[in-house]
Amino acid sequence: MNVTLVSAGGGRPETMTAECARVLEQAQCVIGAERLLNALPDQCTARRVKATRPADVCQAVLDSREENCVVLYSGDTGFYSGANALVPLLRRQGIVPQILPGLSSVQILAARIGRPWQNWNLVSAHSAACDPVTAVCSGRETFFLTGSLSASALCARLCEAGLGDLRVWVGENLTYPEEQVTETTAREGAARSFAPLSVLLAEPAPHMARRVPGMDDSAFVRGQVPMTKQEVRAAALAKLAVRPGEVCWDVGAGTGSVAVELALSTEGSAVFAVECNEEACALIEENRRQFGVWNLRLVRGRAPQALADLPTPDVVFIGGTKGEMTAVVRAVLARNPAARLCISAIALETLSAAVAALTACGLTAQVTQIAVSRTRPAGGLHLLTANNPIFLIAGNCS
C-alpha cells in the first residue's frame, strides 16, 4: 500500500503544488475533512472518505485496502498539521508514508500584506492553553492559527492585558472568493466578528529592552511597600536561571520588582505576581505599565490559595508568605516537583522556616547570605552604610 500525505495549500486546487495534484490524480482513495474533499480537482476520481481525527484517519487508511491512498490536509503538512500525529500511528502499522509539503496560511497572509515571515513567532490557538499576551511579548511579530480561540477572542485577550492599541491583521477565508484581509487594532478586532477560517498577525508588544538583572532601585515605583533590593534581585535571578518560555511565579511580590525583572529578562515567559496587600497590588500594576511588561499578570490573593488556578510553574521566587511557608512550598512542589525555588529571608525565623519547608519536601536547602553596604557622602568623605543582611534559600537550583 502506498500512502501519501498531501498538502492542499489554501484548500483549493489553485493553491496546490503540481506534485500534490499529480498524486491526487493517481489516488484510489482520498481521506480528509469534508471542506477539502468537496474542493478536490475534477481530475481526481478517487473514492472519498471523510475523517479528521488521527486515529480515525489511520483506521480509514487500513480499511481502504487500496494501492494508492492519499490523506489530504489544508495548509502545509509540516505546519501545525494533523500529519504530525498520524505519521507515528501509520508507522506502528508498518506503513511509512510519503509526505508532500505545500503552501501554509502563514505564507499566504505574509504575501497578502507584503511582509517577509521568516522572523515571525508562529503560534497555534487550536488549544485553549494558548497565551497570546506572552506570545506578543517575544519581541517579534506573532502569527496565530485560530482554533479554540478565535481572532476576536485573541484580540480580547490582548485588550485585557492593556494592549488594545496593538496593530493586528486578520486574514479571513484566505484563497477563497470571499477572502478578506483586515488591518486594525486589537481593541477594534475584539469588537468584530470574523470568519471561523481566519488567521491573525499581531505586532510585537511595546516592551522595554531586556536588561541585565539588577536594575537600580530608583527605577521602580516603591511607596511604603518593602522591596527586594538591586543586588538581591540580581543574585535571585541568577539562582533561578529562567529560560525562554518558562512559567514564573513571584509569591508575595511586594512592589513587583522581582516579577518585573523576571518578565524583562526572558523571551516568551509568563510571569505571575501573587500579592494580597492592596497598596502593593497598585504598585505592581504601576510598575508593570512603567516597564511595559505585558507578560506579567497580577494575581490578587493570599498564597497558597491564590496559586490554585495558575499555570504550573518552572521557577518560583518567594518574597513573603504571611506565615504559610510550608504550605506555599508544598503547593509549588505538588504542581511541579522539579520547580526551581528561591526564597528571600531577612529574619532568622523566616530563614529557619524556609530551610525546614524545603527539607520536609525532600529538597536540600542551599543558603546564601548577602550583605550589601553602599556609600554615602559625609563631610567630603565616602562612608559605607550597611543594608540588612538577606538570606536566599534555594531548592532544585544547581
C-alpha positions as CSV (number, residue, x, y, z in Angstrom):
1,M,0.0,0.0,0.0
2,N,1.3,3.5,-0.9
3,V,0.1,6.2,1.5
4,T,0.8,9.8,0.7
5,L,0.1,12.8,3.0
6,V,-0.7,15.7,0.7
7,S,-0.9,19.4,1.3
8,A,-3.9,21.2,-0.2
9,G,-2.3,24.6,0.4
10,G,-5.1,27.1,0.8
11,G,-7.6,24.3,0.4
12,R,-8.3,24.9,-3.3
13,P,-6.9,23.3,-6.4
14,E,-5.3,26.6,-7.5
15,T,-3.1,26.7,-4.4
16,M,-1.9,23.1,-4.6
17,T,1.5,22.2,-5.9
18,A,1.7,20.3,-9.2
19,E,3.3,17.4,-7.3
20,C,0.3,17.2,-4.9
21,A,-2.2,17.5,-7.8
22,R,-0.4,14.7,-9.7
23,V,-0.6,12.3,-6.7
24,L,-4.3,13.1,-6.3
25,E,-5.0,12.2,-9.9
26,Q,-3.5,8.8,-9.3
27,A,-5.2,8.2,-6.0
28,Q,-7.8,5.5,-5.5
29,C,-8.9,6.7,-2.1
30,V,-8.7,10.2,-0.6
31,I,-9.3,10.8,3.1
32,G,-9.7,14.2,4.8
33,A,-12.0,16.9,6.0
34,E,-15.3,17.5,4.2
35,R,-14.3,21.0,3.1
36,L,-11.1,19.7,1.4
37,L,-12.9,16.7,-0.2
38,N,-15.5,19.0,-1.7
39,A,-12.8,21.1,-3.3
40,L,-10.8,18.3,-5.0
41,P,-9.9,18.9,-8.6
42,D,-12.0,17.4,-11.3
43,Q,-9.2,15.0,-12.3
44,C,-9.5,13.3,-9.0
45,T,-12.0,10.4,-9.3
46,A,-10.9,8.5,-6.2
47,R,-13.3,7.3,-3.5
48,R,-13.6,9.9,-0.8
49,V,-13.7,9.2,3.0
50,K,-14.4,11.9,5.5
51,A,-12.2,11.7,8.6
52,T,-10.1,14.2,10.6
53,R,-9.0,12.7,13.9
54,P,-5.7,11.0,13.5
55,A,-6.9,7.7,14.9
56,D,-10.0,7.7,12.6
57,V,-7.8,8.6,9.6
58,C,-5.4,5.8,10.4
59,Q,-8.3,3.3,10.6
60,A,-9.7,4.7,7.3
61,V,-6.3,4.1,5.6
62,L,-6.2,0.5,6.9
63,D,-9.9,-0.1,5.9
64,S,-9.4,1.3,2.4
65,R,-7.2,-1.6,1.1
66,E,-6.4,0.5,-1.9
67,E,-3.0,0.5,-3.6
68,N,-2.7,4.3,-3.7
69,C,-4.2,6.0,-0.6
70,V,-4.0,9.8,0.0
71,V,-4.6,11.7,3.2
72,L,-5.4,15.4,2.4
73,Y,-4.5,18.3,4.7
74,S,-5.1,22.0,4.4
75,G,-2.1,24.3,4.5
76,D,1.3,22.6,4.9
77,T,1.8,19.1,6.3
78,G,4.7,20.4,8.4
79,F,3.0,23.4,10.0
80,Y,0.7,22.6,12.9
81,S,-0.8,19.8,10.8
82,G,-2.6,16.6,11.8
83,A,0.1,14.8,9.8
84,N,2.3,15.1,12.9
85,A,0.1,12.8,14.9
86,L,-0.8,10.5,12.0
87,V,2.7,9.5,11.0
88,P,3.6,7.6,14.1
89,L,0.2,5.8,14.0
90,L,0.9,4.6,10.5
91,R,4.4,3.6,11.2
92,R,3.2,1.4,14.1
93,Q,1.1,-0.4,11.4
94,G,4.2,-0.9,9.3
95,I,3.3,1.9,6.9
96,V,5.9,4.5,6.0
97,P,4.0,7.4,4.3
98,Q,5.4,9.8,1.8
99,I,4.8,13.4,2.9
100,L,4.4,16.3,0.4
101,P,4.7,19.9,1.6
102,G,2.5,22.8,0.4
103,L,1.6,26.5,0.9
104,S,0.7,27.4,4.5
105,S,-1.6,30.1,5.8
106,V,1.4,32.0,7.2
107,Q,2.9,32.2,3.8
108,I,-0.3,33.3,2.2
109,L,-1.0,36.1,4.7
110,A,2.6,37.3,4.5
111,A,2.2,37.6,0.8
112,R,-1.1,39.4,1.1
113,I,0.3,42.1,3.3
114,G,3.7,42.2,1.6
115,R,5.9,41.2,4.6
116,P,8.6,38.6,5.0
117,W,7.7,36.0,7.6
118,Q,11.0,34.3,8.4
119,N,11.3,36.0,11.8
120,W,7.6,35.7,12.9
121,N,6.7,34.0,16.1
122,L,4.4,31.1,15.0
123,V,1.7,30.1,17.5
124,S,-1.3,27.8,17.3
125,A,-4.5,28.8,19.2
126,H,-6.1,25.4,18.5
127,S,-5.5,24.8,22.2
128,A,-7.1,26.8,25.0
129,A,-3.7,26.8,26.6
130,C,-2.5,29.4,24.0
131,D,-1.3,32.5,25.8
132,P,-1.5,35.4,23.3
133,V,-0.1,38.1,25.6
134,T,3.1,36.2,26.4
135,A,3.4,35.4,22.7
136,V,3.4,39.0,21.6
137,C,5.9,39.8,24.2
138,S,8.5,37.8,22.4
139,G,9.8,40.9,20.6
140,R,8.7,39.6,17.2
141,E,5.5,39.8,15.1
142,T,3.3,36.8,16.1
143,F,1.2,34.8,13.8
144,F,-1.8,32.9,15.3
145,L,-3.6,30.0,13.8
146,T,-7.1,30.4,15.3
147,G,-9.0,27.5,16.8
148,S,-10.2,27.3,20.4
149,L,-9.5,31.0,20.5
150,S,-11.0,32.9,17.5
151,A,-9.4,36.0,16.1
152,S,-11.8,38.2,18.1
153,A,-11.1,36.2,21.3
154,L,-7.3,36.6,20.7
155,C,-7.8,40.4,20.4
156,A,-9.9,40.4,23.5
157,R,-7.1,38.7,25.5
158,L,-4.7,41.4,24.3
159,C,-7.1,44.1,25.3
160,E,-7.4,42.6,28.8
161,A,-3.7,42.9,29.2
162,G,-3.7,46.6,28.2
163,L,-2.6,46.0,24.6
164,G,-5.8,47.4,22.9
165,D,-3.7,49.7,20.7
166,L,-1.6,46.8,19.3
167,R,-1.8,46.6,15.5
168,V,-3.1,43.4,14.1
169,W,-4.0,41.9,10.7
170,V,-6.8,39.3,10.3
171,G,-6.9,37.1,7.2
172,E,-10.3,35.5,6.6
173,N,-11.0,32.7,4.2
174,L,-7.6,33.1,2.6
175,T,-7.5,32.0,-1.1
176,Y,-11.4,31.7,-1.3
177,P,-13.6,34.1,-3.3
178,E,-14.8,35.7,0.0
179,E,-11.2,36.3,1.2
180,Q,-10.7,39.4,3.3
181,V,-7.6,40.8,5.0
182,T,-8.3,43.5,7.7
183,E,-5.7,45.7,9.3
184,T,-7.0,47.1,12.6
185,T,-6.2,47.3,16.3
186,A,-6.7,44.6,19.0
187,R,-9.4,46.8,20.5
188,E,-11.4,47.1,17.3
189,G,-10.7,43.4,16.4
190,A,-12.2,42.3,19.8
191,A,-15.5,44.1,18.9
192,R,-15.8,42.5,15.5
193,S,-16.8,39.1,14.2
194,F,-14.5,37.2,11.9
195,A,-15.0,34.1,9.8
196,P,-14.1,30.8,11.5
197,L,-11.5,30.2,8.9
198,S,-9.2,33.0,10.0
199,V,-5.6,33.7,11.0
200,L,-4.2,36.7,12.9
201,L,-0.9,38.5,12.9
202,A,0.0,40.9,15.8
203,E,2.8,43.3,16.0
204,P,5.2,42.9,19.0
205,A,4.0,44.4,22.3
206,P,5.8,47.7,23.1
207,H,8.3,46.4,25.6
208,M,11.4,47.9,27.2
209,A,14.6,46.3,26.0
210,R,15.7,43.4,28.1
211,R,18.3,44.4,30.7
212,V,21.0,42.8,32.8
213,P,19.4,41.6,36.1
214,G,19.7,44.0,38.9
215,M,18.2,47.3,37.8
216,D,18.7,50.3,40.1
217,D,16.2,50.6,42.9
218,S,15.2,54.1,41.8
219,A,13.8,52.7,38.6
220,F,10.8,51.3,40.5
221,V,7.8,53.0,42.0
222,R,8.0,52.0,45.6
223,G,5.6,53.7,48.0
224,Q,5.7,52.3,51.5
225,V,5.9,48.6,50.5
226,P,9.1,46.7,51.1
227,M,11.1,46.0,48.0
228,T,13.8,43.4,47.2
229,K,16.9,45.4,46.6
230,Q,19.1,45.5,43.4
231,E,21.9,43.2,44.5
232,V,19.5,40.6,46.0
233,R,17.3,40.6,42.8
234,A,20.4,40.0,40.6
235,A,21.5,37.1,42.8
236,A,18.0,35.6,43.0
237,L,17.6,35.7,39.2
238,A,21.0,34.1,38.8
239,K,19.9,31.2,41.0
240,L,16.5,30.8,39.2
241,A,18.2,30.9,35.8
242,V,14.9,31.4,33.9
243,R,14.9,30.0,30.4
244,P,12.7,31.3,27.5
245,G,9.1,30.1,27.7
246,E,9.2,29.1,31.4
247,V,6.3,29.9,33.7
248,C,7.4,32.1,36.7
249,W,5.7,32.8,40.0
250,D,6.6,35.7,42.3
251,V,4.8,34.9,45.6
252,G,4.5,37.8,48.0
253,A,5.5,40.1,45.2
254,G,5.5,43.4,47.1
255,T,6.3,46.2,44.6
256,G,6.8,43.6,41.9
257,S,10.5,44.4,41.4
258,V,11.5,40.7,41.1
259,A,8.5,39.9,38.8
260,V,9.4,42.8,36.6
261,E,13.0,41.7,36.2
262,L,11.8,38.1,35.5
263,A,9.5,39.5,32.8
264,L,12.2,41.6,31.3
265,S,15.0,39.1,31.4
266,T,13.2,36.3,29.4
267,E,11.6,35.9,26.0
268,G,8.1,34.5,25.9
269,S,7.8,33.7,29.6
270,A,4.6,34.2,31.6
271,V,5.2,35.8,35.0
272,F,2.6,35.8,37.7
273,A,2.9,38.2,40.7
274,V,0.9,37.0,43.6
275,E,0.1,39.6,46.3
276,C,-2.6,40.2,48.9
277,N,-1.8,43.7,50.0
278,E,-3.9,46.3,48.0
279,E,-1.2,49.0,48.2
280,A,1.3,46.6,46.9
281,C,-1.1,45.4,44.1
282,A,-1.4,49.0,43.0
283,L,2.4,49.4,42.8
284,I,2.8,46.2,40.9
285,E,0.3,47.4,38.3
286,E,2.1,50.8,38.1
287,N,5.5,49.1,37.6
288,R,4.0,46.8,35.1
289,R,2.8,49.7,33.0
290,Q,6.0,51.7,33.5
291,F,8.3,48.9,32.2
292,G,5.8,47.6,29.6
293,V,6.0,44.0,30.9
294,W,2.7,42.9,29.5
295,N,3.6,39.3,30.1
296,L,3.4,40.0,33.9
297,R,0.0,39.2,35.4
298,L,-1.1,40.4,38.8
299,V,-2.8,37.8,40.9
300,R,-4.7,39.3,43.9
301,G,-4.9,37.0,46.8
302,R,-3.1,35.1,49.5
303,A,-0.9,32.1,48.9
304,P,-1.3,29.2,48.8
305,Q,-5.0,29.6,48.0
306,A,-4.3,32.1,45.2
307,L,-1.9,29.7,43.4
308,A,-4.5,27.0,42.7
309,D,-5.6,28.3,39.2
310,L,-2.2,29.4,37.9
311,P,-0.3,27.6,35.2
312,T,2.3,25.1,36.5
313,P,5.5,26.9,37.4
314,D,9.0,26.2,36.3
315,V,10.6,28.8,38.7
316,V,9.2,30.4,41.9
317,F,10.5,33.3,43.9
318,I,9.0,33.6,47.3
319,G,9.3,37.0,49.0
320,G,6.7,36.6,51.6
321,T,4.1,34.0,52.8
322,K,2.4,35.5,55.8
323,G,3.5,32.6,57.9
324,E,2.4,30.0,55.4
325,M,5.9,29.0,54.2
326,T,5.5,25.2,54.4
327,A,2.0,25.3,52.7
328,V,3.3,27.5,49.9
329,V,6.4,25.4,49.3
330,R,4.3,22.2,49.3
331,A,1.8,23.8,46.9
332,V,4.6,24.7,44.5
333,L,6.2,21.2,44.5
334,A,2.8,19.5,44.3
335,R,2.4,21.2,40.9
336,N,5.9,20.6,39.8
337,P,8.4,18.6,41.9
338,A,11.2,19.9,39.7
339,A,10.3,23.6,40.1
340,R,13.3,25.8,41.0
341,L,12.6,27.8,44.1
342,C,14.4,30.8,45.6
343,I,13.2,32.2,49.0
344,S,14.3,35.5,50.4
345,A,14.5,36.0,54.2
346,I,15.5,38.9,56.4
347,A,14.6,37.4,59.7
348,L,16.2,34.3,61.2
349,E,12.8,32.9,61.9
350,T,12.0,33.1,58.1
351,L,15.3,31.5,57.3
352,S,14.6,28.6,59.6
353,A,11.1,28.2,58.2
354,A,12.3,28.2,54.7
355,V,15.0,25.6,55.3
356,A,12.5,23.4,57.3
357,A,9.9,23.6,54.5
358,L,12.4,22.6,51.7
359,T,13.8,19.8,53.9
360,A,10.4,18.5,54.7
361,C,9.7,18.2,51.0
362,G,12.9,16.2,50.4
363,L,15.0,19.1,48.9
364,T,18.4,20.2,50.0
365,A,18.3,23.9,51.1
366,Q,21.1,25.9,49.6
367,V,21.6,29.0,51.8
368,T,23.4,32.2,50.7
369,Q,23.8,35.3,52.8
370,I,24.1,38.6,51.0
371,A,25.4,41.6,53.0
372,V,25.5,44.8,51.0
373,S,26.9,48.2,52.0
374,R,26.5,51.4,50.0
375,T,28.5,54.6,50.2
376,R,27.1,57.9,51.4
377,P,28.9,61.2,51.3
378,A,29.8,62.8,54.7
379,G,32.0,65.8,55.2
380,G,33.9,65.2,52.0
381,L,34.3,61.5,52.7
382,H,32.5,58.5,51.5
383,L,31.3,56.3,54.3
384,L,29.7,52.8,54.0
385,T,26.1,52.3,55.2
386,A,25.1,48.6,55.6
387,N,21.8,47.3,54.5
388,N,20.2,44.4,56.4
389,P,21.8,41.1,55.5
390,I,19.5,38.9,53.3
391,F,19.4,35.2,53.1
392,L,18.5,33.5,49.8
393,I,17.4,29.9,50.3
394,A,17.3,27.9,47.1
395,G,15.9,24.5,46.2
396,N,16.3,22.5,43.0
397,C,18.7,25.1,41.8
398,S,22.0,23.7,40.6
